Amino acid sequence: MTNKKKIIEFNMKDIINIKINFTINNTIFDKDEFIDYDEGQLLAYNEMIEDIEIMYEDEFVNKYLKIVENIDSAFEKEEIKDKKEIEKLSGYNNAIVEVLELIDPIYKYDLDK
């Protein structure tokens, strides 16, 4: 890594962009095996980048907690049967939780906060 930016200069957008870059360019995982999961992650990251520029923290957190709640509910009720859609929604959900966890680590454990 050759970035000369001081850590204090990083913001949420920078961190999400790093996550996007990793998802697109990583060579650790077989890309074919994770194509749907990665698609879900990238969708969530890109949506969140747009929202962080216009939303206040409470709006952002509430929006994405509601999305995670809806996904969890759909999984619990087994409303989604298609394996590709399950993988995509899992990636989408996990990306949201990763970013929310940066705001407050409690969101990793208690999404009803």
QUICOR-V771973 format. One record per residue. N is the residue number from 0. RES is the residue in three letters. PSI is psi in degrees with one decimal (999 if undefined). Layout:
n res psi
N RES PSI
N RES PSI
This chain:
n res psi
0 MET 131.7
1 THR 16.4
2 ASN 130.1
3 LYS 12.2
4 LYS 134.9
5 LYS 148.2
6 ILE -38.0
7 ILE -18.8
8 GLU -8.1
9 PHE 141.5
10 ASN -179.0
11 MET -39.1
12 LYS -41.5
13 ASP -44.2
14 ILE -43.5
15 ILE -39.1
16 ASN -35.6
17 ILE -41.4
18 LYS -40.0
19 ILE -47.8
20 ASN -44.9
21 PHE -45.1
22 THR -40.2
23 ILE -41.2
24 ASN -1.6
25 ASN 147.3
26 THR 12.6
27 ILE -40.7
28 PHE 152.6
29 ASP 113.6
30 LYS -37.3
31 ASP -35.2
32 GLU -27.7
33 PHE 17.7
34 ILE -44.0
35 ASP -41.8
36 TYR -47.5
37 ASP -39.2
38 GLU -42.3
39 GLY -42.9
40 GLN -47.6
41 LEU -37.9
42 LEU -47.4
43 ALA -47.1
44 TYR -43.5
45 ASN -38.3
46 GLU -42.2
47 MET -36.2
48 ILE -42.0
49 GLU -43.7
50 ASP -33.4
51 ILE -20.6
52 GLU -16.2
53 ILE -13.6
54 MET 151.8
55 TYR 161.7
56 GLU -48.6
57 ASP -36.8
58 GLU -46.8
59 PHE -51.4
60 VAL -46.8
61 ASN -42.7
62 LYS -49.1
63 TYR -27.2
64 LEU -39.3
65 LYS -41.5
66 ILE -46.1
67 VAL -41.0
68 GLU -43.7
69 ASN -40.0
70 ILE -45.4
71 ASP -43.0
72 SER -44.6
73 ALA -39.4
74 PHE -44.4
75 GLU -39.0
76 LYS -0.5
77 GLU 41.5
78 GLU -22.5
79 ILE 121.3
80 LYS -29.2
81 ASP 124.1
82 LYS -40.1
83 LYS -40.5
84 GLU -37.0
85 ILE -45.9
86 GLU -43.5
87 LYS -46.9
88 LEU -32.9
89 SER -44.9
90 GLY -42.8
91 TYR -50.0
92 ASN -48.5
93 ASN -35.3
94 ALA -42.3
95 ILE -47.8
96 VAL -40.1
97 GLU -43.1
98 VAL -42.9
99 LEU -36.3
100 GLU -29.0
101 LEU -31.6
102 ILE -45.6
103 ASP 118.6
104 PRO -18.1
105 ILE -27.8
106 TYR -15.8
107 LYS -28.9
108 TYR -37.9
109 ASP 90.6
110 LEU 3.1
111 ASP 8.7
112 LYS 999
